[in-house]
Amino acid sequence: AVAYDLRNLAQTHLRMGDARKAKFAFDDAIKLEPRPFSLYGRALAHQRLNDADAAERDFAAARKLQPRIDAMVRQQGFDLGAGTDQPPAPGS
């Protein structure tokens, strides 16, 4: 339950534009329970913090755990926005 709450907090920070706080909350959630949505969210936070290498590692880890994560994130209503918020295509 704590990891879920931390993931929700992190997603809120990300949606509010505070990528640094989002990253730290995702870090804590992942330490407790490394779930695909947490890894994916942290990847988006890394992107917003201009850390492309860390973002790609987390996108890859999320996709390894859940190959359909890109579509699932969109279905969950997590607005990826445009530009820097677009995750790279798998294998790119």
C-alpha positions in Angstrom: 0.0 0.0 0.0 2.9 2.4 0.8 4.5 1.8 -2.6 1.1 2.5 -4.3 0.7 5.8 -2.4 4.2 6.8 -3.2 3.6 6.1 -6.9 0.4 8.3 -6.8 2.3 11.1 -5.1 5.1 10.8 -7.7 2.5 11.0 -10.5 1.0 14.0 -9.0 4.4 15.8 -8.7 5.0 14.9 -12.4 1.7 16.2 -13.5 2.3 19.4 -11.5 5.6 19.9 -13.3 8.0 19.0 -10.4 10.1 16.3 -12.0 12.7 16.4 -9.1 10.1 15.6 -6.4 8.5 13.1 -8.8 11.8 11.3 -9.3 12.5 11.0 -5.5 9.0 9.7 -4.9 9.3 7.2 -7.7 12.7 6.2 -6.3 11.1 5.4 -2.9 8.2 3.5 -4.6 10.6 1.4 -6.6 12.7 0.5 -3.6 9.6 -0.9 -2.0 8.1 -2.5 -5.1 9.7 -2.2 -8.6 6.5 -2.0 -10.7 6.4 -1.1 -14.4 4.3 2.0 -13.9 6.8 3.3 -11.3 9.8 2.7 -13.5 8.0 4.3 -16.5 7.0 7.3 -14.4 10.6 7.7 -13.2 11.7 7.5 -16.8 9.5 10.4 -17.6 10.9 12.3 -14.7 14.4 11.6 -15.9 13.4 12.9 -19.3 12.2 16.2 -17.8 15.4 16.5 -15.8 17.4 16.0 -19.1 18.9 12.7 -18.1 18.3 10.7 -21.3 20.5 7.7 -20.3 18.6 7.2 -17.0 15.3 7.6 -18.8 16.1 5.0 -21.4 17.2 2.5 -18.6 13.9 2.9 -16.8 11.9 2.7 -20.0 13.7 -0.5 -20.9 13.2 -1.9 -17.4 9.5 -1.1 -17.4 9.1 -2.7 -20.9 10.9 -5.8 -19.8 8.5 -6.2 -16.9 5.4 -5.2 -19.0 6.0 -5.2 -22.8 2.7 -3.3 -23.3 3.5 -0.6 -20.8 3.5 2.3 -23.4 -0.1 1.5 -24.4 -1.1 0.8 -20.8 0.1 4.2 -19.7 -2.0 5.9 -22.3 -5.0 3.8 -21.4 -4.6 4.8 -17.8 -5.0 8.4 -18.8 -1.4 9.5 -18.0 -0.9 12.4 -20.4 2.5 12.0 -21.9 2.1 15.3 -23.6 4.3 16.2 -26.6 8.0 16.8 -27.2 10.2 15.7 -24.4 7.5 13.7 -22.7 7.2 11.3 -25.5 9.1 8.1 -24.6 11.4 6.7 -27.2 10.1 3.8 -29.2 11.3 0.4 -28.0 14.6 -0.4 -29.6 15.3 3.2 -30.7 
